[in-house]
Amino acid sequence: MSPVNESLFEFPCDFPIKVMGKAHPDFIETIATVVRQFDPEFDASRVEIRPSSGGNYTGLTVTVRAQSREQLDDIYRALTGHPMVKVVL
């Protein structure tokens, strides 16, 4: 039997993270800054942007180069704790 905490991913790997927040002119750069704290090589030009149909929210897909499960957990914690972020998937 394999250990419970064994990762399903092989690191390093590209890992997409979906982030939703209120539409704001600085939202994309703010999220990129948060992600760069944990992935200094993060390329903001690879961010996919989807405005909501009403224009009130912005959805982003940020793809990080994950080195470990701990790094991903840290990114998720930082994003979910950020006041501009509503949802992280």
Number of C-alpha atoms within 10 A of each C-alpha: 3 5 6 6 7 8 10 7 11 11 13 12 13 13 15 16 17 15 22 23 22 17 16 12 8 10 18 20 11 15 21 19 15 14 24 16 13 18 18 12 11 19 15 17 8 11 19 14 15 13 15 14 8 7 10 11 16 20 22 21 18 23 19 25 19 21 16 15 17 10 14 19 11 15 21 17 12 16 21 17 13 14 9 18 19 15 13 17 10
